[in-house]
Each structure stands twice: as structure tokens, then as C-alpha cells.
Amino acid sequence: MNFNFREIATASMILFAVIDIVGSVPIIISLRNKVGHIQSEKASIIAASIMVAFLFVGEEILNLIRVDVNSFAVAGAFVMFFLAIEMILGVNLHRDEKPETASVVPIAFPLIAGAGTMTALLALRAEFYVENIIVAIVINIIFVYLVLKSSAKIGRILGNNGLGVIRKVFGVVLLAIAVKLFATNINGLF
């Protein structure tokens, strides 16, 4: 086993910024208002399962459909860019579907384990040992679970203005991550 505290901390911070569960609290509260209940446990377990599975077979899946990691990373950067624009400007760029339940879709996938998270996992896999990335995933999923479970309380404490500020700040962070991901991988396409 190659456990390394520094790798775990770095991977955890990267995943925390990409998952951006705190910045997603306004979306979670909106979903809670639409459907009444969010299945926090189910969403967390499914998101963790998707992330761990993608960590091991993600690159093989991309190879199977003949998509290289750089293309996937650039596509993930675009998705993250548009999510950041939504967060910063307060606009809706996607069709707002009426979910019946809020566990697997849209919370576990794509909110938690979306294209940005999967791209980050592939990038982390190239730099860090797998066991350190798995620990980072577990740390983030525990935090995600706690935020999902207490999202109504967080919403009441922060209020609409506080949620708006957090959403915009994390939107800028997500935008910076998207730009860095794009800049790092665009040269690999040519």
C-alpha cells in the first residue's frame, strides 16, 4: 500500500473544488422544494460507486469508444465552464426537467459524479496512487452526504443572499478550474 497524506490531501482538495457540493446547495434546495425529499444516502453511495468505477475503468471505456483522455478533459472543461457561467450569472443554460425523485439523477449524476469529476479522476490517476484517490473520494462523499442531509438547515442559516454569494464564489473557482483543465489538455488534441 502506498498511502501518502500529501497525495490524499491534494486529491481531496481537487475533488472538493470540482464536486463543489457547497456551491451546489442552492440547486439542492431547489430540488428539495420540487420533489420534497432528497435521498442523501442513496445519492452518496451511487456517486461514490460511479467515481470508483470510473477511476478503474474510465480510461478503458474512453479507449473503447475511441475518445482520448485529452478530448474528454476538454469536453469536461466545457461542461464545467457552462456550469460556472450558470452559477456566476444566475442563468439557466440547460432544460429544467421536472424530476420525480432527487437521488440518482440529477444529484449523484451529474451534480456530484459529473463530467468534471470524472475528468479530474482521470487526471489524478495519472499523478497519484489509486488508494490515495479512493481515500480522497471517501472523504468527499462523507462531506457530500453531510451537506445533502443538512441542506435545508444550511439554506435557512445562509439565506438567499448567503447562498447567492457562495454560488458566485464557487462559480468563479469552478470557472478557473475549467480554464486550467482546458489549457492543460488542449495542446494534446493537436
C-alpha positions as CSV (number, residue, x, y, z in Angstrom):
1,M,0.0,0.0,0.0
2,N,1.3,3.4,-0.9
3,F,-0.8,5.7,1.4
4,N,0.5,9.2,1.3
5,F,-1.1,12.0,3.4
6,R,0.0,14.7,0.9
7,E,-1.5,12.9,-2.1
8,I,-4.7,12.3,-0.2
9,A,-4.9,15.9,0.9
10,T,-4.2,17.2,-2.6
11,A,-6.6,14.8,-4.3
12,S,-9.3,15.6,-1.7
13,M,-8.9,19.4,-2.3
14,I,-9.1,18.9,-6.1
15,L,-12.2,16.7,-5.9
16,F,-13.8,19.1,-3.3
17,A,-13.4,22.0,-5.7
18,V,-14.6,20.1,-8.7
19,I,-17.6,18.5,-7.0
20,D,-18.4,21.9,-5.4
21,I,-21.1,20.5,-3.1
22,V,-21.2,23.7,-1.1
23,G,-21.7,25.7,-4.2
24,S,-24.5,23.3,-5.2
25,V,-26.5,23.9,-2.1
26,P,-28.9,26.3,-3.9
27,I,-29.5,23.6,-6.6
28,I,-30.1,21.0,-3.9
29,I,-32.5,23.3,-2.1
30,S,-34.4,24.0,-5.3
31,L,-34.6,20.2,-6.0
32,R,-35.8,19.6,-2.4
33,N,-38.5,22.2,-3.0
34,K,-39.6,20.5,-6.2
35,V,-39.6,16.9,-5.1
36,G,-40.0,17.2,-1.3
37,H,-37.2,14.7,-0.3
38,I,-33.7,14.0,-1.3
39,Q,-32.4,10.5,-0.7
40,S,-29.0,11.6,0.7
41,E,-27.7,8.0,1.5
42,K,-28.6,6.7,-1.9
43,A,-27.2,9.7,-3.8
44,S,-23.9,9.5,-1.9
45,I,-23.4,5.7,-2.3
46,I,-24.3,5.8,-6.0
47,A,-22.0,8.8,-6.6
48,A,-19.1,7.1,-4.8
49,S,-19.7,3.9,-6.8
50,I,-19.7,5.8,-10.1
51,M,-16.5,7.6,-9.1
52,V,-14.6,4.5,-8.0
53,A,-15.8,2.5,-11.1
54,F,-14.7,5.3,-13.4
55,L,-11.4,5.5,-11.6
56,F,-10.7,1.9,-12.6
57,V,-12.4,1.6,-16.0
58,G,-12.8,5.1,-17.2
59,E,-9.8,5.2,-19.5
60,E,-10.7,1.8,-20.9
61,I,-14.3,3.0,-21.6
62,L,-12.9,6.1,-23.4
63,N,-10.5,3.9,-25.4
64,L,-13.4,1.6,-26.3
65,I,-15.4,4.5,-27.8
66,R,-12.1,5.9,-29.3
67,V,-12.1,9.1,-27.2
68,D,-8.7,10.1,-25.8
69,V,-8.3,11.5,-22.3
70,N,-7.4,14.9,-23.6
71,S,-10.7,15.1,-25.6
72,F,-12.6,14.0,-22.6
73,A,-10.9,16.6,-20.4
74,V,-11.6,19.4,-22.9
75,A,-15.2,18.3,-23.1
76,G,-15.3,18.2,-19.3
77,A,-13.8,21.7,-19.2
78,F,-16.7,23.0,-21.4
79,V,-19.3,21.4,-19.1
80,M,-17.6,22.9,-16.1
81,F,-17.3,26.3,-17.9
82,F,-21.1,26.4,-18.6
83,L,-21.9,25.3,-15.0
84,A,-19.7,28.1,-13.7
85,I,-21.4,30.6,-16.0
86,E,-24.8,29.5,-14.7
87,M,-23.5,29.9,-11.1
88,I,-21.9,33.3,-11.6
89,L,-24.6,34.9,-13.8
90,G,-27.6,33.1,-12.3
91,V,-28.9,31.9,-15.6
92,N,-30.2,28.5,-16.7
93,L,-28.4,27.2,-19.8
94,H,-29.9,23.7,-19.6
95,R,-33.5,22.5,-20.0
96,D,-35.0,22.3,-16.5
97,E,-36.7,18.9,-16.3
98,K,-39.2,18.0,-13.6
99,P,-37.6,15.2,-11.5
100,E,-39.8,12.9,-9.6
101,T,-37.0,12.0,-7.1
102,A,-33.7,13.6,-6.4
103,S,-31.2,10.8,-5.7
104,V,-29.5,9.3,-8.8
105,V,-30.4,11.9,-11.3
106,P,-29.5,14.8,-11.1
107,I,-27.7,14.6,-7.7
108,A,-25.5,11.5,-7.9
109,F,-25.0,12.1,-11.6
110,P,-24.2,14.7,-12.9
111,L,-24.1,17.0,-9.9
112,I,-21.6,15.0,-7.8
113,A,-20.1,12.5,-10.3
114,G,-20.3,14.5,-13.4
115,A,-18.0,15.1,-16.4
116,G,-15.8,17.4,-14.4
117,T,-15.4,14.9,-11.5
118,M,-14.6,12.1,-13.9
119,T,-12.1,14.2,-15.8
120,A,-10.4,15.1,-12.5
121,L,-10.3,11.4,-11.5
122,L,-8.5,10.5,-14.8
123,A,-6.1,13.4,-14.2
124,L,-5.5,12.3,-10.6
125,R,-5.0,8.7,-11.7
126,A,-2.1,9.8,-13.9
127,E,-0.3,11.5,-10.9
128,F,-1.3,9.7,-7.7
129,Y,-1.6,6.2,-6.4
130,V,-5.1,4.7,-6.7
131,E,-5.5,4.0,-2.9
132,N,-4.9,7.7,-2.2
133,I,-7.5,8.8,-4.7
134,I,-10.0,6.3,-3.2
135,V,-9.5,7.8,0.3
136,A,-10.0,11.2,-1.2
137,I,-13.3,10.0,-2.8
138,V,-14.5,8.6,0.5
139,I,-13.6,11.9,2.3
140,N,-15.5,13.9,-0.2
141,I,-18.5,11.6,-0.2
142,I,-18.8,11.8,3.6
143,F,-18.8,15.6,3.2
144,V,-21.3,15.4,0.3
145,Y,-23.6,13.2,2.5
146,L,-23.4,15.7,5.4
147,V,-24.2,18.6,3.1
148,L,-27.1,16.7,1.4
149,K,-28.5,15.7,4.8
150,S,-28.4,19.2,6.2
151,S,-29.1,21.2,3.0
152,A,-32.4,22.6,4.4
153,K,-30.7,23.8,7.6
154,I,-27.8,25.3,5.6
155,G,-30.2,27.1,3.4
156,R,-32.0,28.6,6.4
157,I,-28.8,29.7,8.0
158,L,-27.3,31.3,4.9
159,G,-30.5,32.7,3.5
160,N,-30.9,33.6,-0.2
161,N,-28.2,36.3,-0.1
162,G,-25.6,34.0,1.5
163,L,-26.4,31.2,-0.9
164,G,-26.1,33.6,-3.8
165,V,-22.7,34.8,-2.6
166,I,-21.4,31.2,-2.1
167,R,-22.8,30.2,-5.5
168,K,-21.0,33.0,-7.2
169,V,-17.7,32.5,-5.4
170,F,-17.7,28.7,-6.2
171,G,-18.7,29.6,-9.7
172,V,-15.5,31.6,-10.1
173,V,-13.5,28.8,-8.6
174,L,-15.1,26.3,-11.0
175,L,-14.5,28.6,-13.9
176,A,-10.8,28.8,-13.0
177,I,-10.6,25.0,-12.8
178,A,-12.4,24.7,-16.2
179,V,-9.9,27.2,-17.8
180,K,-6.9,25.3,-16.3
181,L,-8.3,22.0,-17.4
182,F,-8.9,23.3,-20.9
183,A,-5.4,25.0,-21.1
184,T,-3.7,21.8,-19.9
185,N,-5.4,19.5,-22.3
186,I,-6.0,21.5,-25.5
187,N,-2.4,21.0,-26.7
188,G,-2.8,17.2,-26.5
189,L,-5.5,17.4,-29.2
190,F,-3.2,18.8,-31.9
